[in-house]
Amino acid sequence: MLDRLSRPRTAAILAAAIAVVLALVNGLDFPLSVPSLVRQTGHRYLDMCAFCSASQIHAELVGLGEHGRLLQGVLFSTIDILIPGLSLLAGLAVIGATTRHMRHRRLLLALPIIAAALDIIENAAIIALLVAYPAPAPSLAALQGIVSGLKFIAYLAVVVAMLVLTAISLARRYRK
């Protein structure tokens, strides 16, 4: 499967697809977007609460209101399935396509897997917080804040790896 994903054309298509999805979900105001949730509730999407404290996360849960918590749940069954899955595929494809002959390929391929796993753990923590609400769950909220922050760092590492490896691959191709 990795060989099929690692074809340059497939990698380019998947990289473009995740870029478009992220731009749409974070930049345009439509029912399943972050701007729509912020407009309707005045609060941010809990996925964006990187390294927030338990009290900050609880305040966000309260501030979202019943409608906002429902919207948060709807986003989990749609966007929060699409983005981690597509991010994983795009990361594996681009890193796979640009590291075919590298010795430490497996370490680099672990980056998108780690990022997607952190995203899924974060989503599970948020779902548990939504289900437990209004009961406070400070340990779970603190975990969610930490995992959200680690998720952002992991995804940043994937993007940096993709860009650097693509640049190296293109430089090698043009040298020949």
C-alpha positions in Angstrom: 0.0 0.0 0.0 2.8 2.4 0.8 4.3 1.8 -2.6 1.0 3.0 -4.2 0.7 6.0 -1.9 4.4 6.9 -2.5 3.9 7.6 -6.2 4.8 11.2 -6.9 1.5 12.0 -8.5 -0.5 10.4 -5.7 1.6 12.3 -3.1 1.0 15.6 -4.9 -2.8 15.0 -5.2 -3.0 14.0 -1.5 -0.9 17.0 -0.4 -3.1 19.4 -2.5 -6.3 17.7 -1.1 -5.3 18.2 2.6 -4.2 21.8 1.9 -7.5 22.6 0.3 -9.6 20.9 3.0 -7.6 22.7 5.8 -8.0 26.0 4.0 -11.7 25.6 3.5 -12.5 24.3 7.1 -10.4 27.0 8.8 -10.9 29.9 6.3 -14.5 29.8 5.1 -17.7 30.2 7.1 -20.0 27.2 6.3 -21.9 24.8 8.6 -19.0 22.4 9.3 -16.2 25.0 9.6 -14.3 26.5 12.5 -15.3 30.1 11.6 -19.0 29.0 11.7 -18.6 27.5 15.2 -16.8 30.7 16.4 -19.5 32.9 14.8 -22.3 30.9 16.4 -20.8 30.5 19.8 -18.1 33.2 20.3 -15.7 30.4 21.3 -13.1 28.4 19.6 -13.2 24.8 18.5 -11.7 22.7 21.3 -9.2 21.1 18.9 -7.5 24.5 18.7 -6.9 24.7 22.5 -3.2 23.7 22.4 -1.6 23.5 25.8 -4.7 25.0 27.5 -5.2 24.4 31.1 -8.1 22.3 32.5 -9.8 25.4 33.7 -9.5 27.0 30.2 -10.9 24.0 28.6 -13.8 23.8 31.1 -14.5 27.5 30.5 -14.6 26.8 26.7 -17.0 23.9 27.2 -19.3 26.1 29.3 -19.0 29.0 26.9 -19.9 26.9 23.9 -23.3 26.5 25.3 -25.6 23.6 24.4 -25.7 24.5 20.7 -21.9 24.8 20.5 -21.3 21.5 22.3 -23.7 19.9 19.7 -21.8 21.5 16.9 -18.6 20.3 18.3 -20.1 16.8 18.3 -21.2 17.1 14.7 -17.7 18.2 13.7 -16.3 15.0 15.2 -18.5 12.8 13.0 -17.4 14.6 9.9 -14.4 16.9 9.7 -12.5 15.2 12.5 -12.6 12.0 10.6 -11.7 13.5 7.3 -8.8 15.7 8.4 -6.7 13.1 10.4 -7.3 10.4 7.8 -6.4 12.7 4.9 -3.4 14.1 6.8 -2.1 10.7 7.5 -2.4 9.6 3.9 -0.8 12.8 2.6 2.1 12.6 5.1 2.8 9.0 4.3 2.5 9.7 0.6 4.8 12.7 0.4 7.4 11.3 2.9 7.2 7.9 1.2 7.7 9.4 -2.3 10.7 11.5 -1.2 12.5 8.9 1.0 12.5 5.8 -1.2 16.3 5.4 -0.9 16.9 6.8 2.5 18.2 4.8 5.3 16.0 6.2 8.1 12.8 6.1 6.1 10.8 4.3 8.8 11.5 7.0 11.4 10.3 9.7 9.0 7.2 7.7 8.1 6.4 7.4 11.8 5.8 11.2 11.9 2.4 11.3 10.2 1.3 8.2 12.2 2.2 9.8 15.5 0.4 13.0 14.5 -2.8 11.2 13.4 -2.7 9.1 16.6 -2.4 12.2 18.8 -5.3 13.7 16.8 -7.4 10.7 17.5 -6.5 10.7 21.2 -7.4 14.4 21.4 -10.7 13.8 19.7 -11.5 10.9 22.1 -10.7 13.2 25.0 -13.0 15.9 23.7 -15.8 13.4 23.1 -15.4 12.2 26.7 -15.5 15.8 28.0 -18.7 16.4 26.0 -20.3 13.2 27.2 -19.3 14.0 30.8 -20.5 17.6 30.7 -21.6 19.3 33.0 -19.6 17.2 35.4 -16.1 18.6 35.7 -13.3 16.3 34.5 -10.1 18.3 35.3 -7.7 15.4 34.6 -9.3 14.7 31.3 -9.4 18.4 30.4 -5.7 18.8 31.3 -4.9 15.7 29.2 -6.8 17.2 26.3 -4.9 20.4 26.4 -1.5 18.7 26.5 -2.5 16.3 23.7 -3.8 19.1 21.5 -0.5 20.9 21.9 1.5 17.8 21.1 -0.7 17.2 18.1 0.1 20.6 16.7 3.8 20.0 17.2 3.6 16.6 15.5 1.7 18.0 12.5 4.2 20.8 12.2 7.0 18.2 12.2 5.1 16.4 9.4 4.7 19.6 7.3 8.4 20.6 7.8 9.5 17.1 6.9 7.3 17.1 3.8 8.6 20.5 2.7 12.3 19.7 3.4 12.2 16.3 1.8 10.4 17.6 -1.3 13.0 20.4 -1.7 15.8 17.8 -1.3 14.1 15.5 -3.8 13.6 18.3 -6.3 17.2 19.5 -5.9 18.5 16.0 -6.6 16.3 15.6 -9.6 17.5 18.9 -11.1 21.1 18.2 -10.4 20.9 15.1 -12.6 
